[in-house]
Amino acid sequence: MSSERPRALVTGASSGLGVSFTRRLAAAGHDLVLVARTTDAMERLGNEVADHHGVRAEVLSADLADRAQLSRVVDWIGAGDVDVVVNNAGFGFYGPVISHTPEQEIGMVDVDVAAVVALSHAALQAMVPRRSGSLLNVASVAGFATTPESATYSAAKSFVLMFTEAVHEEVAGTGVKVSVLCPGFTRTSFQDNAGITGKGLPSFVWAEADDVVREGLAALERNQAVCVPGLLNKVAAASPRFAPRTVVRRLSSQVMKRL
């Protein structure tokens, strides 16, 4: 790919927030590198944004839980002139830890934590020396509190939140922008894949993917360290700081049981 347009790499690009990130970045004039396991879906999306916005879209099929395939993406970032990296890929399971296999739980850590660290490291190694570039990691409002029935997922997203905040400070003054996006309940396929119906939650709790992505990219442009979209989510993110941990755990448990 050779172009004068800025280039953005989006993981988890085949569905959910990844599709919204791809479309919005394409509309802003970015060439795209789309990373996910589902090649057909990415090719359709790539063709769509190429037709609508005149940008180029490259498909890089990879399972980020596989270290060899993850290394391919790391190598691409290291070799390419990428301006924006969006670490959006991730998944979760609903239910007690013992209701899932160790392979499922560890696979979640591989994608939600290890891949984020590896790709963030690769991006910053390329961006910091040239003093430009943007890194957006997608965490979750679940990362602000202990979340029974979603123990590994909330712990993984807490890692992403704190890791990204720390990196934001590490690269301050280099010209590189680093932000973490922490959505709440968002209407995407993530909920279905996680086994969450959401029937016990009122409609006003839910956000639309396009709105979440718009806020996240705007925060990245401002180099805002943490973006929590939506007033309700901001309250949910701030509340654990003012309540005893026992209360936070029990309240989180009650919310999760309504899912």
Buried (B, 14 or more C-beta within 10 A) or exposed (E): EEEEBBBBBBBBBBBBBBBBBBBBBBEBEBBBBBBBBBBEBBBEBBEBBBEEBEBBBBBBBBBBBBEEBBEEBBEBBEEBEBBBBBBBBBBBBBBEBEEBEEEEBEBBBBBBBBBBBBBBBBBBEBBBEEEBBBBBBBBBBBBBBBBBBBBBBBBBBBBBBEBBBEBBEEBEEBEBBBBBBBBBBBBBEBBEBBEBEBEEBEEEBBBEBBBBBBBBBEBBEEBBBBBBBBEBBBEBBEBBEEEEEEEBBBBBEEBBEEB
